[in-house]
Amino acid sequence: MAWKDTKLYSILAMKCPKCHEGELFIESNPYKLGSLTKMPDRCAHCDESFTREPGFYFGAAYVSYALSVALWIACLVALITFDAIGMIEFGFFTHPTTFILTGVISLALLLPVLYRLSRSIWINLFVNFDPERRGKGPYESKKS
Protein backbone atom coordinates (compact mmCIF):
# COMPACT_ATOMS: atom_id res chain seq x y z
CA MET A 1 0.00 0.00 0.00
CA ALA A 2 1.42 3.34 -1.04
CA TRP A 3 1.57 6.29 1.37
CA LYS A 4 -0.86 8.26 -0.81
CA ASP A 5 -3.45 5.50 -0.45
CA THR A 6 -3.72 5.80 3.34
CA LYS A 7 -6.26 7.68 5.43
CA LEU A 8 -3.38 9.19 7.39
CA TYR A 9 -2.07 10.83 4.19
CA SER A 10 -5.50 12.30 3.43
CA ILE A 11 -5.88 13.59 7.00
CA LEU A 12 -2.43 15.12 7.41
CA ALA A 13 -2.16 16.52 3.86
CA MET A 14 -5.78 17.73 4.13
CA LYS A 15 -6.73 16.19 0.81
CA CYS A 16 -10.08 14.95 -0.45
CA PRO A 17 -10.90 11.70 1.38
CA LYS A 18 -12.36 10.12 -1.78
CA CYS A 19 -9.55 10.67 -4.31
CA HIS A 20 -6.66 11.93 -2.10
CA GLU A 21 -5.82 14.53 -4.75
CA GLY A 22 -8.20 17.48 -4.37
CA GLU A 23 -7.67 20.09 -1.67
CA LEU A 24 -9.95 20.03 1.38
CA PHE A 25 -9.47 23.77 2.02
CA ILE A 26 -9.38 26.63 -0.46
CA GLU A 27 -6.23 28.20 1.06
CA SER A 28 -3.48 25.84 2.18
CA ASN A 29 -2.16 28.30 4.81
CA PRO A 30 -4.41 28.12 7.90
CA TYR A 31 -2.88 31.32 9.32
CA LYS A 32 -3.90 33.52 6.39
CA LEU A 33 -6.53 35.94 7.63
CA GLY A 34 -10.06 35.17 6.49
CA SER A 35 -9.27 31.73 5.07
CA LEU A 36 -9.38 29.48 8.14
CA THR A 37 -12.84 28.03 7.57
CA LYS A 38 -13.17 28.31 3.80
CA MET A 39 -13.76 24.94 2.16
CA PRO A 40 -14.94 24.30 -1.39
CA ASP A 41 -18.39 22.76 -1.73
CA ARG A 42 -16.97 19.94 -3.85
CA CYS A 43 -13.62 18.40 -4.66
CA ALA A 44 -12.18 20.02 -7.77
CA HIS A 45 -10.72 16.67 -8.81
CA CYS A 46 -13.41 14.01 -8.23
CA ASP A 47 -16.51 16.13 -7.50
CA GLU A 48 -17.03 14.59 -4.01
CA SER A 49 -19.29 16.79 -1.88
CA PHE A 50 -17.64 18.31 1.20
CA THR A 51 -20.97 19.69 2.42
CA ARG A 52 -22.50 16.40 3.48
CA GLU A 53 -25.52 17.85 5.29
CA PRO A 54 -26.30 20.93 7.38
CA GLY A 55 -24.39 20.75 10.64
CA PHE A 56 -22.16 17.89 9.51
CA TYR A 57 -19.00 19.47 10.87
CA PHE A 58 -20.43 20.02 14.36
CA GLY A 59 -19.09 16.55 15.11
CA ALA A 60 -15.59 17.85 14.41
CA ALA A 61 -15.86 19.71 17.72
CA TYR A 62 -15.49 16.36 19.52
CA VAL A 63 -12.34 15.64 17.52
CA SER A 64 -11.06 19.14 18.23
CA TYR A 65 -11.64 18.60 21.95
CA ALA A 66 -9.64 15.36 21.86
CA LEU A 67 -6.80 17.07 19.98
CA SER A 68 -6.80 19.92 22.52
CA VAL A 69 -6.59 17.46 25.43
CA ALA A 70 -3.72 15.69 23.67
CA LEU A 71 -1.94 19.05 23.27
CA TRP A 72 -2.34 19.83 26.99
CA ILE A 73 -0.94 16.40 27.89
CA ALA A 74 1.97 16.94 25.49
CA CYS A 75 2.71 20.29 27.17
CA LEU A 76 2.68 18.62 30.60
CA VAL A 77 4.98 15.81 29.45
CA ALA A 78 7.34 18.34 27.84
CA LEU A 79 7.51 20.43 31.02
CA ILE A 80 8.12 17.36 33.20
CA THR A 81 10.82 16.18 30.78
CA PHE A 82 12.54 19.59 30.75
CA ASP A 83 12.44 19.53 34.56
CA ALA A 84 13.91 16.03 34.67
CA ILE A 85 16.88 16.97 32.47
CA GLY A 86 17.44 20.19 34.41
CA MET A 87 16.51 22.75 31.76
CA ILE A 88 13.74 24.31 33.88
CA GLU A 89 12.31 23.97 37.36
CA PHE A 90 8.76 22.63 37.15
CA GLY A 91 6.32 20.91 39.44
CA PHE A 92 2.66 20.41 38.62
CA PHE A 93 1.51 21.64 42.03
CA THR A 94 4.33 24.11 42.68
CA HIS A 95 4.34 25.86 39.27
CA PRO A 96 0.76 25.72 37.92
CA THR A 97 1.14 29.10 36.19
CA THR A 98 3.91 27.71 33.99
CA PHE A 99 1.69 24.82 32.92
CA ILE A 100 -1.35 27.01 32.26
CA LEU A 101 0.61 29.61 30.29
CA THR A 102 2.39 26.97 28.23
CA GLY A 103 -0.90 25.22 27.44
CA VAL A 104 -2.83 28.38 26.61
CA ILE A 105 -0.06 29.81 24.40
CA SER A 106 0.39 26.48 22.59
CA LEU A 107 -3.33 26.14 22.06
CA ALA A 108 -3.67 29.71 20.79
CA LEU A 109 -0.80 29.27 18.33
CA LEU A 110 -2.00 25.89 17.05
CA LEU A 111 -5.73 26.64 16.98
CA PRO A 112 -5.96 27.13 13.18
CA VAL A 113 -4.10 23.86 12.56
CA LEU A 114 -6.20 21.94 15.12
CA TYR A 115 -9.41 23.35 13.62
CA ARG A 116 -8.54 22.16 10.12
CA LEU A 117 -7.11 18.86 11.33
CA SER A 118 -10.31 18.09 13.25
CA ARG A 119 -12.43 18.74 10.13
CA SER A 120 -10.10 16.57 8.06
CA ILE A 121 -10.32 13.71 10.57
CA TRP A 122 -14.11 14.06 10.82
CA ILE A 123 -14.81 13.86 7.07
CA ASN A 124 -12.31 10.98 6.71
CA LEU A 125 -14.34 8.97 9.22
CA PHE A 126 -17.31 9.00 6.85
CA VAL A 127 -15.82 8.97 3.34
CA ASN A 128 -13.83 6.00 2.05
CA PHE A 129 -10.95 6.22 -0.39
CA ASP A 130 -11.79 5.13 -3.94
CA PRO A 131 -8.65 4.32 -5.97
CA GLU A 132 -10.78 4.33 -9.12
CA ARG A 133 -11.11 8.12 -8.83
CA ARG A 134 -7.37 8.74 -8.68
CA GLY A 135 -5.87 10.13 -11.86
CA LYS A 136 -9.24 11.03 -13.36
CA GLY A 137 -10.56 14.52 -13.84
CA PRO A 138 -13.82 15.64 -12.25
CA TYR A 139 -15.91 14.76 -15.26
CA GLU A 140 -14.21 11.50 -16.19
CA SER A 141 -15.02 9.97 -12.77
CA LYS A 142 -18.74 10.68 -13.30
CA LYS A 143 -18.82 8.95 -16.71
CA SER A 144 -17.29 5.65 -15.61
URRA-V139915 format. One line per field, one symbol per residue. ss: DSSP state (@ for helix, = for strand, . for the rest). A space follows every 10 residues. Layout:
ss->???
This chain:
ss->..@@@.@@@@ @@@.=..... ..=....... .......... .=......=. .....@@@@@ @@@@@@@@@@ @@@@@@@@@@ @@@@...... .....@@@@@ @@@@@@@@@@ @@@@@@@@@@ @@@@@@.... @@@......@ @@@.
